[in-house]
Amino acid sequence: MIRVRIWVSGRVQGVWYRRSAQAKARELGITGWARNLIDGRVEMVCEGTEENMRAFLEWAGRGPFFARVSTMETQEEAYQGAFTLFEVREFGF
């Protein structure tokens, strides 16, 4: 199991990116959260199997239909088993 923090930039707010990420994460068995940042990015913290995380990261680099991801940064963190589902959170500062 692995844990990854993800930041996506581009047209990722107001285009159902977080809700679509939630649906994709749940489909893949990924747990964690997604939130909008004040600077226009979306931040996500995700935990799951390495194989499923690869598939989620591939999706995150594209996002939903109306999104336009310009950059995606990832940072692997120590797995914590901290989540039971994937949730959409409010703004982070």
N, C-alpha and C positions, 0 to 999 in steps of 0.2 A: 504494500500500500504506500502511496505517496501523497504529498501535499504540495500544491503549487499556488502561488499568488500571481495573478494575471492583471495587467493593465492594458486596456485597449483604447486607442485614440481614433479619431475620425468622426464620422457622423454615426454616433453610437448612443446618443440620448434622444428621446422622442421618437424612436423607431422600433420600439418593442424589443430592444436588445436584451434587457435583463429578464423579461418574461420568457423570451425565446430561449435564453441561456438556461433558465430554470427548467423548461420543458425538455431540453436536450440533456441536461444533467440528470434529470430524473429517468429519462429513457436509458441512459448509460449507467445508472447506479452511482453517479457522482454526488457527493454531499458537499455542503458549504453555503456560500452566499455570494450575491452580486449587489453592488450599489453604485449609484452615480456619484462622481466627484464634482466638486465645484468648478474645476478647471475644464469640464467637458468630457473627461474620460470615464470609463467604467472600470471599477476594480472588482476582482473576484478572488475568493479564497476557496480552493476546491480540494477535496480528498477523494481518492478512489484507487482502483488498480492501475498499474502502469499502462496496460493496454487500453483501458477505457479512457484514461486521461489523455493519451495520444489522440484518440478520436475526438474528445472534447476540445482539445487545443486546436485541432484542425478546423473544427466548426467555429471556434471562437475567432479565428483569424479571418473568417468570412462574415459571420453573424447572420442575422435574418435578412430577408429580401431587400428591405429598404435601407439597411445599414451599409456604410462604406468604411471599412476598417482601414486606416492608413498605417498604423503601427500597432504591434503587440509586444509587450515586454513580459517576461516570465521570470519568476524567482522560485526555485525549489526550497521548501522549508521542511523542518522535521515533522514527520507525520505525527498527529496527535489523537486521531479518532474522536475529534471534538464535535462532530455533527451527526444528526440522524436523518436529515433531509437537506434539500437545497432551497434556500429562501431568498426572496428579494427584499433588500433593506433600503431604507431611506438614504438621503444624502450623507456622505462622509466628508469631513473637512480636514 
